[in-house]
C-alpha cells in the first residue's frame, strides 16, 4: 500500500513498515492542545454528547499551562479517514480555542 507524500502518509507508511495491519480496526488517538483545562473540558463535553463511544482523556501537557485532550476513535486507519477526522477535529478544537497536535495508534 502506498500513501501520499505528506506527514500523515509518512506516519502510515512507517506503521505499515513496522508490521501494523492498517486494514484492521485500531484505536486511533487524535491529540488536541488547550491553554486551560476548562477549554479542553468544554470540547470533551461536546464530544461526549455527540459520540458516546469515543474515549476522551484530559491531562496536563509536559508544557506548563497547557492541557491535552486525547480523543480515541475506533476506525480503520486509512489515509482518507485520518485526514477527514483531523479536519473535523480541527474545526471543533478551534471553536474551543484549541488546536490539533497530531494522531497515533494505541499499541
DSSP file (Angstrom, degrees, kcal/mol; ACC not computed):
  #  RESIDUE AA STRUCTURE BP1 BP2  ACC     N-H-->O    O-->H-N    N-H-->O    O-->H-N    TCO  KAPPA ALPHA  PHI   PSI    X-CA   Y-CA   Z-CA
    1    1 A X              0   0    0      0, 0.0     2,-0.3     0, 0.0    15,-0.0   0.000 360.0 360.0 360.0 134.0    0.0    0.0    0.0
    2    2 A X        -     0   0    0      0, 0.0     2,-0.3     0, 0.0     7,-0.0  -0.803 360.0-157.8-111.1 155.8    1.4    3.4   -0.9
    3    3 A X        -     0   0    0     -2,-0.3     6,-0.0     1,-0.1     7,-0.0  -0.896  29.4 -87.4-130.0 156.1    0.5    6.7    0.7
    4    4 A X        -     0   0    0     -2,-0.3     2,-1.7     1,-0.1    -1,-0.1  -0.191  48.0-104.2 -57.9 156.5    0.6   10.4   -0.3
    5    5 A X  S    S+     0   0    0      4,-0.1     2,-0.3     3,-0.1    -1,-0.1  -0.539  85.2  94.2 -88.7  72.5    3.9   12.2    0.4
    6    6 A X  S  > S-     0   0    0     -2,-1.7     4,-2.6     1,-0.0     5,-0.2  -0.834  92.5 -80.7-144.7-175.8    2.9   14.2    3.4
    7    7 A X  H  > S+     0   0    0     -2,-0.3     4,-2.4     1,-0.2     5,-0.2   0.911 127.3  46.6 -61.3 -44.8    3.1   13.9    7.2
    8    8 A X  H  > S+     0   0    0      1,-0.2     4,-2.4     2,-0.2    -1,-0.2   0.931 114.0  48.5 -63.0 -45.5    0.0   11.6    7.5
    9    9 A X  H  > S+     0   0    0      1,-0.2     4,-2.4     2,-0.2    -2,-0.2   0.889 110.9  51.3 -60.7 -40.2    1.2    9.4    4.6
   10   10 A X  H  X S+     0   0    0     -4,-2.6     4,-2.3     2,-0.2    -2,-0.2   0.919 109.8  48.7 -64.4 -44.4    4.6    9.2    6.2
   11   11 A X  H  X S+     0   0    0     -4,-2.4     4,-2.3     2,-0.2    -2,-0.2   0.926 112.8  48.0 -62.2 -44.7    3.3    8.1    9.6
   12   12 A X  H  X S+     0   0    0     -4,-2.4     4,-2.6     1,-0.2    -2,-0.2   0.906 111.0  51.0 -63.0 -41.4    1.0    5.5    7.9
   13   13 A X  H  X S+     0   0    0     -4,-2.4     4,-2.4     1,-0.2    -1,-0.2   0.900 110.6  49.3 -62.4 -40.8    4.0    4.2    5.8
   14   14 A X  H  X S+     0   0    0     -4,-2.3     4,-1.5     2,-0.2    -2,-0.2   0.903 111.1  49.3 -65.2 -41.1    6.1    3.9    9.0
   15   15 A X  H  <>S+     0   0    0     -4,-2.3     5,-2.3     2,-0.2     4,-0.3   0.919 111.4  49.1 -63.5 -43.3    3.4    2.0   10.8
   16   16 A X  H ><5S+     0   0    0     -4,-2.6     3,-1.6     1,-0.2    -2,-0.2   0.914 109.2  52.5 -62.2 -42.3    2.9   -0.4    7.9
   17   17 A X  H 3<5S+     0   0    0     -4,-2.4    -1,-0.2     1,-0.3    -2,-0.2   0.797 104.6  57.1 -64.0 -28.4    6.7   -0.9    7.7
   18   18 A X  T 3<5S-     0   0    0     -4,-1.5    -1,-0.3    -5,-0.1    -2,-0.2   0.471 125.4-103.1 -81.1  -1.6    6.6   -1.8   11.5
   19   19 A X  T < 5 +     0   0    0     -3,-1.6     2,-0.4     1,-0.3    -3,-0.2   0.577  68.3 151.3  94.4  10.0    4.1   -4.5   10.7
   20   20 A X      < -     0   0    0     -5,-2.3     2,-1.0    -6,-0.2    -1,-0.3  -0.637  47.8-128.2 -76.2 128.0    0.9   -2.8   11.9
   21   21 A X    >   -     0   0    0     -2,-0.4     3,-1.2     1,-0.2    -1,-0.1  -0.672  23.6-172.6 -79.6 104.9   -2.1   -4.1    9.9
   22   22 A X  T 3  S+     0   0    0     -2,-1.0    -1,-0.2     1,-0.2     4,-0.1   0.371  76.6  70.4 -82.6   5.1   -3.7   -1.0    8.6
   23   23 A X  T 3  S+     0   0    0     53,-0.1    -1,-0.2     2,-0.1     2,-0.2   0.443  89.6  76.6 -96.3  -2.4   -6.7   -2.9    7.2
   24   24 A X  S <  S-     0   0    0     -3,-1.2    53,-0.6    51,-0.1     2,-0.3  -0.685  94.0 -93.4-105.5 160.6   -8.0   -3.7   10.7
   25   25 A X  E     +A   76   0A   0     -2,-0.2     2,-0.3    51,-0.2    51,-0.3  -0.544  49.9 174.9 -72.1 134.6   -9.8   -1.5   13.2
   26   26 A X  E     -A   75   0A   0     49,-2.7    49,-2.5    -2,-0.3     2,-0.9  -0.884  41.4-102.0-131.3 162.9   -7.5    0.2   15.7
   27   27 A X  E     -A   74   0A   0     79,-0.3    79,-2.6    -2,-0.3     2,-0.6  -0.827  41.7-165.0 -84.8 107.4   -7.9    2.8   18.4
   28   28 A X  E     -AB  73 105A   0     45,-2.9    45,-3.0    -2,-0.9     2,-0.5  -0.861   4.4-152.8 -98.2 123.9   -6.7    5.9   16.7
   29   29 A X  E     -AB  72 104A   0     75,-3.1    75,-2.0    -2,-0.6     2,-0.5  -0.859   5.0-160.8-104.6 126.0   -5.9    8.7   19.1
   30   30 A X  E     -AB  71 103A   0     41,-2.6    41,-2.6    -2,-0.5     2,-0.4  -0.910  14.4-145.2-105.6 129.1   -6.2   12.3   18.0
   31   31 A X  E     -A   70   0A   0     71,-2.7    70,-3.3    -2,-0.5     2,-0.3  -0.763  17.4-178.4-102.5 138.3   -4.4   14.8   20.2
   32   32 A X  E     -AB  69 100A   0     37,-1.4    37,-2.4    -2,-0.4     2,-0.4  -0.985  12.0-149.0-134.7 144.6   -5.5   18.4   20.9
   33   33 A X  E     +AB  68  99A   0     66,-2.6    66,-1.7    -2,-0.3     2,-0.3  -0.905  15.1 178.1-118.3 144.0   -3.9   21.2   23.0
   34   34 A X  E     -AB  67  98A   0     33,-2.4    33,-3.0    -2,-0.4    64,-0.1  -0.950  35.2-129.9-139.5 156.6   -5.6   23.9   25.0
   35   35 A X  S    S+     0   0    0     62,-0.5     2,-0.3    -2,-0.3    63,-0.1   0.671  93.7  32.2 -80.9 -17.6   -4.4   26.8   27.2
   36   36 A X  S  > S-     0   0    0     31,-0.1     4,-1.7     1,-0.1     5,-0.1  -0.974  72.7-127.2-139.8 154.9   -6.8   25.8   30.0
   37   37 A X  H  > S+     0   0    0     -2,-0.3     4,-2.8     1,-0.2     5,-0.2   0.851 110.9  60.2 -64.2 -34.4   -8.4   22.7   31.4
   38   38 A X  H  > S+     0   0    0      2,-0.2     4,-2.2     1,-0.2    -1,-0.2   0.883 103.6  49.3 -63.4 -39.3  -11.8   24.3   31.0
   39   39 A X  H  > S+     0   0    0      2,-0.2     4,-1.9     1,-0.2    -1,-0.2   0.928 113.2  46.7 -64.9 -44.8  -11.4   24.7   27.3
   40   40 A X  H  X S+     0   0    0     -4,-1.7     4,-2.4     1,-0.2    -2,-0.2   0.908 112.8  50.1 -62.5 -41.5  -10.3   21.0   27.0
   41   41 A X  H  X S+     0   0    0     -4,-2.8     4,-2.9     1,-0.2    -1,-0.2   0.873 106.3  55.8 -66.0 -37.1  -13.3   20.0   29.2
   42   42 A X  H  X S+     0   0    0     -4,-2.2     4,-2.0     2,-0.2    -1,-0.2   0.917 110.7  44.0 -62.5 -43.3  -15.7   22.0   27.0
   43   43 A X  H  X S+     0   0    0     -4,-1.9     4,-2.7     2,-0.2    -2,-0.2   0.915 113.5  51.4 -67.5 -40.9  -14.6   20.2   23.9
   44   44 A X  H  X S+     0   0    0     -4,-2.4     4,-2.6     1,-0.2    -2,-0.2   0.918 109.8  49.5 -61.0 -43.2  -14.7   16.9   25.7
   45   45 A X  H  X S+     0   0    0     -4,-2.9     4,-1.5     2,-0.2    -1,-0.2   0.907 111.1  49.9 -62.2 -41.9  -18.3   17.6   27.0
   46   46 A X  H  X S+     0   0    0     -4,-2.0     4,-1.5     1,-0.2     3,-0.3   0.937 113.3  45.5 -61.3 -47.3  -19.4   18.5   23.4
   47   47 A X  H  X S+     0   0    0     -4,-2.7     4,-3.3     1,-0.2    -2,-0.2   0.872 106.5  59.2 -65.9 -36.9  -17.9   15.3   22.0
   48   48 A X  H  < S+     0   0    0     -4,-2.6    -1,-0.2     1,-0.2    -2,-0.2   0.853 107.9  47.0 -61.2 -34.2  -19.3   13.1   24.8
   49   49 A X  H  < S+     0   0    0     -4,-1.5     3,-0.3    -3,-0.3    -1,-0.2   0.855 120.0  38.0 -73.3 -34.9  -22.8   14.3   23.7
   50   50 A X  H  < S+     0   0    0     -4,-1.5     2,-0.3     1,-0.2    -2,-0.2   0.795 129.9  23.7 -88.8 -31.3  -22.2   13.7   20.0
   51   51 A X    ><  +     0   0    0     -4,-3.3     3,-2.0    -5,-0.2    -1,-0.2  -0.687  61.1 177.2-140.9  81.1  -20.1   10.5   20.1
   52   52 A X  T 3  S+     0   0    0     -3,-0.3    -1,-0.1     1,-0.3    -4,-0.1   0.724  80.4  59.2 -61.1 -23.3  -20.7    8.5   23.3
   53   53 A X  T 3  S+     0   0    0      2,-0.1     2,-0.3    21,-0.0    -1,-0.3   0.531  82.0 103.1 -86.0  -5.0  -18.4    5.6   22.1
   54   54 A X  S <  S-     0   0    0     -3,-2.0     2,-0.6    -7,-0.2    19,-0.2  -0.604  71.0-133.4 -78.8 135.2  -15.4    7.9   21.8
   55   55 A X  E     -C   72   0A   0     17,-1.8    17,-3.2    -2,-0.3     2,-0.4  -0.809  25.3-168.2 -91.5 123.7  -12.9    7.6   24.7
   56   56 A X  E     -C   71   0A   0     -2,-0.6     2,-0.4    15,-0.2    15,-0.2  -0.942   8.1-177.8-118.7 130.8  -11.8   11.1   25.9
   57   57 A X  E     -C   70   0A   0     13,-2.2    13,-3.0    -2,-0.4     2,-0.4  -0.990   7.1-165.5-132.8 125.5   -8.9   11.8   28.2
   58   58 A X  E     +C   69   0A   0     -2,-0.4     2,-0.3    11,-0.2    11,-0.2  -0.920  23.2 150.6-108.4 134.3   -7.9   15.2   29.6
   59   59 A X  E     -C   68   0A   0      9,-1.9     9,-3.2    -2,-0.4     2,-0.1  -0.988  48.9 -87.3-156.4 157.0   -4.5   15.6   31.2
   60   60 A X  E     -C   67   0A   0     -2,-0.3     7,-0.2     7,-0.2     2,-0.1  -0.414  44.6-127.4 -66.4 142.8   -1.8   18.2   31.8
   61   61 A X        -     0   0    0      5,-2.9     5,-0.2     2,-0.3     4,-0.1  -0.362  22.0-109.7 -80.6 166.8    0.7   18.5   29.0
   62   62 A X  S    S+     0   0    0     -2,-0.1     2,-0.4     2,-0.1    -1,-0.1   0.796 104.7  79.9 -66.1 -27.9    4.5   18.4   29.5
   63   63 A X  S >  S-     0   0    0      1,-0.1     3,-1.1     2,-0.0    -2,-0.3  -0.672  98.6-106.6 -79.6 130.4    4.5   22.1   28.7
   64   64 A X  T 3  S+     0   0    0     -2,-0.4     3,-0.1     1,-0.2    -1,-0.1  -0.251  99.5  14.1 -58.0 143.9    3.4   24.2   31.6
   65   65 A X  T 3  S+     0   0    0      1,-0.2     2,-0.4    -4,-0.1    -1,-0.2   0.760 101.1 113.9  62.8  29.2   -0.1   25.8   31.4
   66   66 A X    <   -     0   0    0     -3,-1.1    -5,-2.9    -5,-0.2     2,-0.4  -0.993  49.2-157.6-129.2 138.2   -1.1   23.5   28.5
   67   67 A X  E     -AC  34  60A   0    -33,-3.0   -33,-2.4    -2,-0.4     2,-0.4  -0.923   6.6-144.8-117.9 141.5   -3.8   20.8   28.6
   68   68 A X  E     -AC  33  59A   0     -9,-3.2    -9,-1.9    -2,-0.4     2,-0.5  -0.824   7.3-166.0-103.4 140.7   -4.2   17.8   26.4
   69   69 A X  E     -AC  32  58A   0    -37,-2.4   -37,-1.4    -2,-0.4     2,-0.5  -0.974  11.2-164.2-121.3 114.1   -7.5   16.3   25.2
   70   70 A X  E     -AC  31  57A   0    -13,-3.0   -13,-2.2    -2,-0.5     2,-0.6  -0.874   0.7-164.0-100.2 126.3   -6.9   12.8   23.7
   71   71 A X  E     -AC  30  56A   0    -41,-2.6   -41,-2.6    -2,-0.5     2,-0.6  -0.939   3.9-158.6-115.2 111.7   -9.8   11.5   21.6
   72   72 A X  E     -AC  29  55A   0    -17,-3.2   -17,-1.8    -2,-0.6     2,-0.4  -0.810  11.6-176.3 -97.2 122.1   -9.7    7.8   20.8
   73   73 A X  E     -A   28   0A   0    -45,-3.0   -45,-2.9    -2,-0.6     2,-0.6  -0.967  24.7-132.8-121.0 128.2  -11.7    6.7   17.8
   74   74 A X  E     +A   27   0A   0     -2,-0.4     2,-0.3   -47,-0.2   -47,-0.2  -0.709  54.7 128.4 -78.9 119.1  -12.1    3.1   16.7
   75   75 A X  E     -A   26   0A   0    -49,-2.5   -49,-2.7    -2,-0.6     2,-0.6  -0.990  68.4 -95.6-162.8 160.2  -11.5    3.1   13.0
   76   76 A X  E     -A   25   0A   0     -2,-0.3     2,-2.6   -51,-0.3   -51,-0.2  -0.795  48.3-126.5 -78.5 121.9   -9.6    1.5   10.1
   77   77 A X        +     0   0    0    -53,-0.6     2,-0.1    -2,-0.6    -1,-0.1  -0.351  47.0 161.5 -78.3  68.0   -6.7    4.0    9.8
   78   78 A X     >  -     0   0    0     -2,-2.6     4,-2.5     1,-0.1     5,-0.2  -0.488  49.9-117.1 -79.6 156.6   -7.0    4.8    6.1
   79   79 A X  H  > S+     0   0    0      1,-0.2     4,-2.6     2,-0.2     5,-0.2   0.955 115.7  45.6 -57.3 -52.0   -5.3    7.9    4.8
   80   80 A X  H  > S+     0   0    0      1,-0.2     4,-2.4     2,-0.2    -1,-0.2   0.883 112.9  51.0 -62.2 -38.8   -8.6    9.5    3.8
   81   81 A X  H  > S+     0   0    0      2,-0.2     4,-2.3     1,-0.2    -1,-0.2   0.903 111.6  46.7 -65.2 -42.3  -10.2    8.6    7.1
   82   82 A X  H  X S+     0   0    0     -4,-2.5     4,-2.7     2,-0.2     5,-0.2   0.943 113.6  48.0 -64.2 -48.2   -7.4   10.1    9.1
   83   83 A X  H  X S+     0   0    0     -4,-2.6     4,-2.1    -5,-0.2    -2,-0.2   0.906 113.6  47.7 -61.3 -42.9   -7.3   13.3    7.1
   84   84 A X  H  X S+     0   0    0     -4,-2.4     4,-2.1    -5,-0.2    -1,-0.2   0.913 113.0  47.7 -65.4 -43.2  -11.1   13.7    7.3
   85   85 A X  H  X S+     0   0    0     -4,-2.3     4,-2.6     1,-0.2    -2,-0.2   0.906 111.1  51.3 -66.4 -40.6  -11.2   13.1   11.1
   86   86 A X  H  X S+     0   0    0     -4,-2.7     4,-2.6     1,-0.2    -1,-0.2   0.909 109.4  50.5 -61.2 -41.7   -8.4   15.5   11.7
   87   87 A X  H  X S+     0   0    0     -4,-2.1     4,-1.9     2,-0.2    -1,-0.2   0.907 111.2  48.5 -63.3 -41.8  -10.2   18.2    9.6
   88   88 A X  H  X S+     0   0    0     -4,-2.1     4,-1.9     1,-0.2    -2,-0.2   0.930 113.9  45.9 -63.9 -45.8  -13.4   17.7   11.6
   89   89 A X  H  X S+     0   0    0     -4,-2.6     4,-3.5     1,-0.2     5,-0.3   0.873 108.2  57.8 -64.9 -36.9  -11.5   17.8   14.9
   90   90 A X  H  X S+     0   0    0     -4,-2.6     4,-2.1     1,-0.2    -1,-0.2   0.926 107.4  46.9 -60.7 -45.3   -9.6   20.9   13.8
   91   91 A X  H  X S+     0   0    0     -4,-1.9     4,-1.3     2,-0.2    -1,-0.2   0.923 116.2  45.1 -61.1 -44.3  -12.8   22.8   13.2
   92   92 A X  H  X S+     0   0    0     -4,-1.9     4,-1.0     1,-0.2     3,-0.3   0.922 111.1  51.5 -67.5 -45.1  -14.1   21.7   16.6
   93   93 A X  H ><>S+     0   0    0     -4,-3.5     5,-3.0     1,-0.2     3,-0.6   0.885 105.9  56.5 -60.4 -38.7  -10.9   22.4   18.5
   94   94 A X  H ><5S+     0   0    0     -4,-2.1     3,-1.6    -5,-0.3    -1,-0.2   0.879 101.2  57.1 -60.8 -38.2  -10.8   26.0   17.0
   95   95 A X  H 3<5S+     0   0    0     -4,-1.3    -1,-0.2     1,-0.3    -2,-0.2   0.809 110.6  44.0 -61.6 -29.4  -14.3   26.6   18.4
   96   96 A X  T <<5S-     0   0    0     -4,-1.0    -1,-0.3    -3,-0.6    -2,-0.2   0.147 122.9-105.3-103.4  18.1  -13.0   25.8   21.9
   97   97 A X  T < 5S+     0   0    0     -3,-1.6   -62,-0.5     1,-0.2    -3,-0.2   0.827  86.0 107.6  64.2  36.4   -9.7   27.8   21.4
   98   98 A X  E   < -B   34   0A   0     -5,-3.0     2,-0.3   -64,-0.1    -1,-0.2  -0.617  53.1-143.3-124.9-172.3   -7.5   24.8   20.9
   99   99 A X  E     -B   33   0A   0    -66,-1.7   -66,-2.6    -2,-0.2     2,-0.1  -0.991  25.2 -92.8-154.6 158.4   -5.7   23.1   18.1
  100  100 A X  E     -B   32   0A   0     -2,-0.3   -68,-0.3   -68,-0.2     3,-0.1  -0.371  25.8-173.1 -70.2 148.7   -4.8   19.7   16.8
  101  101 A X  E     -     0   0A   0    -70,-3.3   -69,-0.2     1,-0.5     2,-0.1  -0.100  50.6 -86.7-135.5  36.2   -1.5   18.2   17.7
  102  102 A X  E     -     0   0A   0    -71,-0.3   -71,-2.7   -16,-0.0    -1,-0.5  -0.435  41.6-106.5  97.6-168.9   -1.3   15.0   15.6
  103  103 A X  E     +B   30   0A   0    -73,-0.2     2,-0.3    -2,-0.1   -73,-0.2  -0.951  25.5 178.4-156.1 167.9   -2.5   11.5   16.0
  104  104 A X  E     -B   29   0A   0    -75,-2.0   -75,-3.1    -2,-0.3     2,-0.5  -0.967  30.9-101.1-164.5 175.1   -1.3    8.0   16.6
  105  105 A X  E     -B   28   0A   0     -2,-0.3     2,-0.4   -77,-0.2   -77,-0.2  -0.923  34.2-119.1-110.7 132.4   -2.4    4.4   17.1
  106  106 A X              0   0    0    -79,-2.6   -79,-0.3    -2,-0.5    -2,-0.0  -0.552 360.0 360.0 -68.1 125.0   -2.7    2.8   20.5
  107  107 A X              0   0    0     -2,-0.4    -1,-0.2   -81,-0.1    -2,-0.0   0.419 360.0 360.0-100.0 360.0   -0.3   -0.1   20.6
